[in-house]
């Protein structure tokens, strides 16, 4: 089960997400479902079915967990390969 305390150790694909803040104002407010993730980007499918690629280091994300909690994460913290992020130990950010 994904919780705010262990979100870093889980897969983001399938979660609802919104770009809360970004150095590029065009990314702010993009929301949808995460369909892919790489070391440096998150691909979001919006309500119209369009896929948008957001650089992690340029944004802050609000992830909505399956139980309704929302967690805000700075992209630079998660700018690591997903398979390595799951194994890495993190200081408490939440």
Secondary structure, 3 states (H helix, E strand, C coil): CCCCCCHHHCCCCCCEEEEEEECCHHHCCCEEEEEEECCCEEEEECCCCCEEEEEHHHEEEEEECCCCCEEEEEHHHCCCCHHHHHHCCCCCCC
